Amino acid sequence: MSGNGDSQYQPTIRDLPQGERPREGLREFGPKSLSNTELIAILLRTGLQGENVLALSSRLLARFDGLAGLGRVSFAELCAERGLSEAKSSQLMAALELGRRFVSLAPQERAVINSPQDVANLLLAEMSVLDQEHLKVLLLNTRNEVLGIQEIYVGNVNSSVIRASEVFRPAVQANAPSIIVVHNHPSGDPAPSSQDVDITKELISAGKLLGIELLDHVVLGSANRFVSLNERRLAFT
C-alpha cells in the first residue's frame, strides 16, 4: 500500500488538546520552545487514521535516527513512509534544505561557547520554565561554535536511563569534536545531584573512547541560576 494515506481521516493539530498544539506553543513561546517533533508536526499539519500528526512526526524521527538522519533521506524514501504524500514530503525536504542553506550562509552568526555563562545565555530562558527535566546536547566545532542543539531526553534524567550512545550519537553524525551536556532542574535549584555527577563521569569515559570531548555538564535552574560541573571540578579532573 502506498505511504500517502491522504484519503483517510487525518487528525489535525486543531484536534489535539489545547496544551498539546505546537502552533499555539510557537505563538506563545516562540519556535525555540518547540521540540523537533513539534516543529515537524507544524510542517506536516495532519496525521492519518489512528496516528495524529505528533505521533507521525515522532515516528519519522525515530525511523531515520533523528533530525540529521531525516535530512539525508531521499524524496522517494520519504514518500514511501506511511502518512507522507508527495506534498508533505516536498514541504519537509524544502524546510530542511532552507535550514542547511541558512547555516551555510551565516556561519559568523553561530553562537560561540567560551564559558558556562554562554551556555546559560543560550538555553536558560527556554529551559528554566520547563516542568520536566530535559537533557540537551550542544554540538561544537573546533572553534567552540555551536553546530546544533539536540534534545536527547525528556523526563527523569538519571543514570538508570541515560545511555552514552544516545548522548553522543548526534556528535558522531555531525562529526563534532566536542559536546556540552545541559539539563534543567524544574525545582529551580541547579545544585548537581550525585546522579548528575555519576552521569557526567560515564559520559567523560565514553567520550574518550569515541574521541569526542565532553567539555562540560551545565545544570540550569531558575532566576539565572546555573552550575557548571566542570567549574566545580565535579567528575572533571
N, C-alpha and C positions, 0 to 999 in steps of 0.2 A: 504493500500500500504506500502511496506517496506520502512524503513528510509534510504536506501542506496543511491539511486539517482545517482549511478555512471554511469548508461547507458545514462544519459542525458549530454547535453553540460555543461561543467564546466568552468566558467571563472577562470583563474589562476591569481596569483599575477602579472604576466607579462602583463595581460590585463588591469591592473589598471594604472591610470596616474602616471607619474614618481614620483611625490611628495607624492604619497599615497602608495608606495610599502614598506612594512615592511622590506623586506630583505635589500633593499638599505639603509633604516634608520638604521638598525642594523650594516651594514658595515661602514657607515659614522660616526655614533654617539654612537655605542655600544648598547648592549641589554638593559641596564638600561634606555635608552631613549624611549623605546617602551612601549606601554600600554599592559595590559593583553590581550586585543582583538587582538592586532598586533602579539604578541608572539604566541598565539594560531593559528592565521592565517598562520604563518610560518610552524607550525606543520602540519596543515591540507592541505595546499598547494592549494586546489581547492574548489570552491563552487559548485553550481548547477544552473540549469536553473532559471534565474530571481533573483538569490541571490548570489552575489560574496562572496569570502571567508571571507572578513572582516565582512560583514553582517551576515554570518553564525556564525562566532566566537562571535560576539556581541549577537546574539540570544541565543547561548548556555549559555553565562554568565548570561544573564537575566533570562533564563529559570530555571537555577539551583542556582540562587541567589548568583552569584559571584564565584570567584576562590575557596573559601573554600567549597562552596556547590558542585561545579564541582568535587572537589577532593573526595567527598563522594559518588559519583554516581557509580552504578554498571556497569559492561560491557554490560549487557543486556539493561539497561536503555539508555546508550549511543547509542547502535546500533539501538534502536527504534526511535531515533531522525532523522528527515528528513535531508538527506545530509550526514549522517555518515555511512560509511561502517564499516565492522569489522576491516579492515586495519587501517582506520582513528581512530576508537575508541581505537584500540590497541596502536597506536602511542601516542595518548593523555594520556591514562592511564599510559603508561610507563614513559612519561615525568613528570607527576605529582608525580609518585612514586619515581623517581630519585630525585626530589626536596625534598620530605619528607626525604629520606634517607640521603641526603647531610646535611640537617639541623640537623638531629639526630646524625650524626657522628661528627659534628664540632660545638657544642654549644658554645665553647670557642671563636669562631670567630664571634659571633654575635656582632653587634655594640652596644655599651653602651652609653646611653644618660645621661650625667651629667650636661649639660649646653646648652643654645641656640646655642653656637658655635658648639657643637657636631651635632646638627640638621643641621646647615648650612654646616658643613663638609660633611654630608651625602647626602644632596639634592641640595645644591646651584648650583653646576656645571651643573646639568642637567636641573634644573628648571629656572635658570636665563636666558636661551636662548629661552624659550618658548614664542610664540607670542600671546598666550591666557592665561587667568588665569586658573590654575589647583589647585584643593584642594585635598590634600592627608592627610591620617591619619597614624601616626606611632602607631603600637600596641606594648605595652610594658609589660613585666612581672614584678614581684615584685622586681627584681634586676635592673630594668630600661634597660634591654636588649631588643633590637628590635626583636619582634617575626615576624613582617611583615609590609609591607607598602602597603596601599590600596589607589588607586585613586578613589575619590568619585565624583568629578565634574570637568567638563571642560567647560569653557565659562565665563560668567559673574557671579562671586562669590559674591552674596549679600544675604541679609536676606530674600528676597522675594522668593528665590529658594532653599535655604539651608534647609534641613529637618534633624532634630536631629536624627530621626530614621535611616536615611541612613548613617549618620556620625558614629553612634555608632554600627550599625549592625555588621561590621567586628569584633569589640571588643567583642560583645556578642557571636558571633560564635566561636571566638578563646579563649574565657574565659580570656581575657586580663583585668587586674585590672585597667589599666590606658592607656591614649592615649595622643598624641600631635597632634594638627591640624597644618598643614603647607599649605600656599598657596603663590603664586608668584604675583608680580605686574609687568606686561610686560613693564610698563613705566620705570622701573629701580629704582624707588623711593619706598622704603619699608615702608614709613610712613603709619601707620594704619589709615584707614578711619573710620568715625563714624559707617558705616555699619559693618566694621570688629569688632569693639567693641561690637556692638549690637549682632552680630552672636556669639561672644565669651560668652557674658552674657547668651544667650539662651542655649548654649551648656553646660556651667557650671551647670546650673539649671537642664538640662536634665540628665547630668551625675550623679548628686546627687541622682536623682530618680532611676537610673539604678544601682547605686553602682559602677560606673566606673568614675574615677577621670580624669578630663581634666587638665593635668599638665601645658600646655602652648599652645599658638597660636603664631606661628612664621611666620612672613611675610618676604618673600625673595625678594630682589631687584637685582641689578647688581653690578659688581665690589666688590664682597664680602660684600655687604651691606645687613643687615637684622635687623629686630626689633622683640624683644620678648615682647608680650603684658604683660606677667607675670612680667618681669623685670621692665617694665614701670608702673606696677600697673594699667593697663587699663583693666577693667572688673574683674580683680582678686583683692581680698581684703585680 
